[in-house]
Amino acid sequence: MRLDSAVVLAAGEGTRLRPLTKHRPKPLLPAANRPILSYVLDALVDAGVDDLHLVVGYQRDRVQEYVGPTYRGRTVTYHVQEKQLGTGHAVLQARDAIDADFLVVNGDEVVTAGMVEAVMDAHSATDAATLGVVESDRAAEYGAVSLDGDRIVELVERPDDDSYRLLNAGIYACGPSLFADIESTGRRAGELYLTDAIADQIRGGNAVRGVRIEGLWSTATYPWDLLTVARDLLAIGHVDEPERSRGVYVDETASVHDDATLRAPVVVGPDAAIGPSAVVGPDTALGRNTTVDAGAVVEASVLDIDTRVGANATVVDAVTGQGVTVGPGAAIPGGEADVRVGTTVHEGRRLGCIAADRATVEGAATVAPGTLIGPDARVATGAYADGVVPESAEVRR
């Protein structure tokens, strides 16, 4: 069934991804070297969707500035969710603009056009809803589904056990009656959830179809997950840049010195510059206007827009925000560490560091594995940083 309209949920903050989301919404975090949201919008446009509705909230100006009034020639309408009161509440913000069957897609999960098309093809006017489901051993983390044939018989947002193997991919085809269904759904802690409305439909005996879809589905719950997202994308070459050699993707405007080494898989974005004797990759994504100076080593990392790595610096297992500086001879050696996110400690995570927007690691400084450096924070020359460095704080020698 062809669906012309899609509602993209892009209002969330992503608090578990702090400090990267301190001043930036989760959909604009980097999936390899461009925002997660761009993959979602491209998938919809490539699947033939003409009418894009973005529900925005946290840092909405940044989303609107990035996307603009149109996206690849398709009209974009914005709907503001002033308070983030759940996914169902977010969908309701678009109800006055939708009068036919439509798609709902999470704006913070990488999906492909083929996955969107599979959901549309399976959906019919007699279905209360159709959901895309993906086989995964991580279903318990993201929301699980049980099928009987092609009918969904159970939709569990956070299962108590890990026996589920089908994951809710966050791609829904629905009729306009969904808005009334959401409004009649009970609130949880004051919030309305899309999955609760659909679960009510299932319990009421209505036809909710599940379609097994194949293709790349990837998302980030915690900062280190962005490294996995980049690896997933690079493994299948799902990037914009042309392939210079097997697994090496370099934008035509990038400058790579003849004496530099690129180790596949790696992607180098527009206007990036890599100096002599630098080594970049594998499993590395360089965003627009990034610079890796002479002799530096960058491995298994995601460097966002305008990041600069100084001469002879080492950056391993790291994710940077925009405008980050790593000084000459600085060391981010990577490896496993116990990482504190909020009040929870996650043991044995492979993470060199997170350096949020405009953070600075000065020359000859060392950053211990698992360190989270907040926006505008500074690790001074020769200093040693470990644990959590708050926003605008300074670590001195």
Backbone hydrogen bonds, N-H to C=O, Kabsch-Sander energy under -0.5 kcal/mol:
donor,donor_aa,acceptor,acceptor_aa,energy
6,A,51,D,-2.2
7,V,103,L,-3.0
8,V,6,A,-0.6
8,V,53,H,-3.5
9,L,7,V,-0.5
9,L,105,V,-2.4
10,A,8,V,-0.9
10,A,55,V,-2.2
17,L,14,G,-1.9
18,R,15,T,-1.5
20,L,17,L,-1.4
22,K,19,P,-1.6
26,K,12,G,-0.7
28,L,25,P,-1.8
29,L,26,K,-2.2
31,A,34,R,-3.1
32,A,30,P,-0.7
33,N,31,A,-0.7
34,R,31,A,-1.1
36,I,29,L,-2.2
37,L,27,P,-2.8
38,S,35,P,-0.9
39,Y,35,P,-0.9
39,Y,36,I,-1.0
40,V,36,I,-1.3
41,L,37,L,-2.6
42,D,38,S,-2.4
43,A,39,Y,-2.1
44,L,40,V,-2.0
45,V,41,L,-2.6
46,D,42,D,-2.9
47,A,43,A,-1.2
48,G,45,V,-1.7
49,V,44,L,-2.4
50,D,4,D,-1.2
51,D,4,D,-2.7
52,L,50,D,-0.6
52,L,75,T,-2.1
53,H,6,A,-2.8
53,H,51,D,-0.5
54,L,52,L,-0.5
54,L,77,T,-2.5
55,V,8,V,-2.8
55,V,53,H,-0.6
56,V,54,L,-0.7
56,V,79,H,-2.4
57,G,10,A,-0.6
58,Y,11,A,-2.1
60,R,57,G,-1.6
62,R,59,Q,-1.1
63,V,59,Q,-1.2
64,Q,60,R,-2.7
65,E,61,D,-2.3
66,Y,62,R,-2.0
67,V,63,V,-2.8
68,G,64,Q,-2.1
71,Y,74,R,-2.4
74,R,71,Y,-1.9
75,T,50,D,-0.7
76,V,69,P,-2.3
77,T,52,L,-2.8
79,H,54,L,-2.6
81,Q,56,V,-3.2
81,Q,79,H,-0.5
82,E,80,V,-0.9
85,L,83,K,-1.5
88,G,192,L,-1.6
89,H,192,L,-1.3
90,A,86,G,-1.8
91,V,87,T,-2.1
92,L,88,G,-1.9
93,Q,89,H,-0.7
93,Q,90,A,-1.1
94,A,91,V,-2.0
95,R,92,L,-1.6
97,A,94,A,-1.6
98,I,95,R,-0.9
102,F,174,C,-2.7
103,L,5,S,-2.3
104,V,172,Y,-2.5
105,V,7,V,-2.5
106,N,170,G,-1.8
107,G,9,L,-2.3
109,E,106,N,-0.7
110,V,218,S,-3.1
116,V,112,T,-1.7
117,E,113,A,-2.8
118,A,114,G,-1.9
119,V,115,M,-1.6
120,M,116,V,-2.2
121,D,117,E,-2.8
122,A,118,A,-1.5
123,H,119,V,-1.3
127,D,124,S,-1.8
128,A,207,A,-2.7
129,A,207,A,-1.1
130,T,173,A,-2.3
131,L,209,R,-2.8
132,G,171,I,-2.2
133,V,211,V,-2.5
134,V,167,L,-2.3
136,S,165,R,-2.2
139,A,136,S,-0.8
141,E,138,R,-1.5
142,Y,138,R,-0.9
142,Y,139,A,-0.6
143,G,139,A,-2.0
144,A,156,V,-3.0
145,V,166,L,-2.1
146,S,154,E,-2.2
148,D,151,R,-2.8
150,D,148,D,-0.5
151,R,148,D,-1.7
152,I,208,V,-3.1
153,V,146,S,-2.5
153,V,151,R,-0.5
154,E,146,S,-1.2
156,V,144,A,-2.5
157,E,155,L,-0.5
167,L,134,V,-3.3
168,N,143,G,-2.5
169,A,132,G,-2.4
169,A,167,L,-0.7
172,Y,104,V,-2.9
173,A,130,T,-2.7
174,C,102,F,-2.9
175,G,128,A,-0.9
178,L,175,G,-2.2
179,F,176,P,-1.3
181,D,177,S,-2.0
182,I,178,L,-2.7
183,E,179,F,-2.0
184,S,180,A,-1.6
185,T,182,I,-1.5
188,R,191,E,-2.7
189,A,187,R,-0.5
191,E,188,R,-1.9
192,L,85,L,-2.6
197,A,193,Y,-1.5
198,I,194,L,-2.0
199,A,195,T,-2.5
200,D,196,D,-2.1
201,Q,197,A,-1.5
202,I,198,I,-2.0
203,R,199,A,-2.4
204,G,200,D,-1.7
205,G,202,I,-1.7
206,N,201,Q,-2.3
208,V,206,N,-0.8
209,R,129,A,-2.5
209,R,207,A,-0.6
210,G,150,D,-2.5
211,V,131,L,-2.7
212,R,210,G,-0.5
213,I,133,V,-2.7
218,S,110,V,-1.6
220,A,108,D,-0.6
225,D,222,Y,-1.8
226,L,223,P,-1.6
227,L,224,W,-1.2
228,T,224,W,-0.8
229,V,225,D,-2.5
230,A,226,L,-2.0
231,R,227,L,-2.1
232,D,228,T,-2.7
233,L,229,V,-2.3
234,L,230,A,-2.7
235,A,231,R,-2.3
236,I,232,D,-0.8
236,I,233,L,-0.6
237,G,234,L,-0.7
238,H,233,L,-2.5
239,V,237,G,-1.9
244,R,242,P,-0.7
244,R,248,V,-2.7
245,S,248,V,-1.2
248,V,245,S,-2.9
249,Y,247,G,-0.6
249,Y,266,V,-2.8
250,V,242,P,-2.0
250,V,248,V,-0.5
251,D,268,V,-2.5
254,A,251,D,-1.5
255,S,272,A,-3.0
256,V,254,A,-0.5
257,H,255,S,-0.5
257,H,274,I,-2.5
260,A,257,H,-1.8
261,T,278,A,-2.9
263,R,261,T,-0.5
263,R,280,V,-2.9
264,A,262,L,-0.6
266,V,247,G,-2.2
267,V,284,T,-2.0
268,V,249,Y,-2.8
269,G,267,V,-0.5
269,G,286,L,-1.7
272,A,269,G,-1.5
273,A,290,T,-2.3
274,I,255,S,-2.8
275,G,292,V,-3.2
278,A,275,G,-1.4
279,V,296,A,-2.7
280,V,261,T,-2.8
281,G,298,V,-2.9
283,D,265,P,-1.4
284,T,265,P,-1.2
285,A,301,S,-2.3
286,L,267,V,-2.7
287,G,285,A,-0.5
287,G,303,L,-2.6
289,N,270,P,-2.7
290,T,287,G,-1.4
291,T,307,T,-2.3
292,V,273,A,-2.8
293,D,291,T,-0.5
293,D,309,V,-2.9
295,G,276,P,-1.7
296,A,293,D,-1.9
297,V,313,A,-2.6
298,V,279,V,-2.8
299,E,315,V,-2.7
300,A,282,P,-2.7
302,V,318,A,-2.6
303,L,285,A,-2.8
304,D,302,V,-0.6
304,D,320,T,-0.5
306,D,288,R,-2.2
307,T,304,D,-1.4
308,R,324,V,-2.7
309,V,291,T,-3.1
310,G,308,R,-0.5
310,G,326,V,-3.4
312,N,294,A,-1.6
313,A,310,G,-1.7
314,T,330,A,-2.5
315,V,297,V,-2.9
316,V,332,I,-2.1
317,D,299,E,-1.8
319,V,353,C,-2.0
320,T,302,V,-2.5
321,G,355,A,-2.9
323,G,305,I,-2.5
324,V,321,G,-0.6
325,T,359,A,-2.2
326,V,308,R,-3.2
327,G,325,T,-0.5
327,G,361,V,-4.2
329,G,311,A,-1.9
330,A,327,G,-1.8
331,A,365,A,-2.8
332,I,314,T,-2.8
337,A,349,R,-1.9
339,V,337,A,-0.6
339,V,346,H,-2.8
341,V,339,V,-0.6
341,V,344,T,-2.9
342,G,340,R,-0.5
344,T,341,V,-1.9
346,H,339,V,-3.3
346,H,344,T,-0.6
347,E,345,V,-0.6
349,R,337,A,-2.7
349,R,346,H,-0.6
351,L,335,G,-2.0
351,L,349,R,-1.1
352,G,317,D,-3.6
353,C,317,D,-0.9
354,I,371,T,-2.4
355,A,319,V,-2.4
356,A,354,I,-0.5
356,A,373,I,-2.8
358,R,322,Q,-2.4
359,A,356,A,-2.1
360,T,377,A,-2.3
361,V,325,T,-3.1
362,E,360,T,-0.6
362,E,379,V,-2.9
364,A,328,P,-1.4
365,A,362,E,-1.7
366,T,383,A,-2.6
367,V,331,A,-2.7
368,A,366,T,-0.5
368,A,385,A,-3.0
370,G,351,L,-2.2
371,T,352,G,-1.0
371,T,368,A,-1.5
372,L,387,G,-2.7
373,I,354,I,-3.5
373,I,371,T,-0.6
374,G,372,L,-0.6
374,G,389,V,-3.0
376,D,357,D,-1.9
377,A,374,G,-1.7
378,R,393,A,-2.6
379,V,360,T,-2.9
380,A,378,R,-0.7
380,A,395,V,-3.0
382,G,363,G,-1.6
383,A,380,A,-2.4
385,A,366,T,-2.7
389,V,372,L,-3.3
392,S,375,P,-2.3
393,A,390,P,-1.9
395,V,378,R,-3.0
396,R,394,E,-0.6
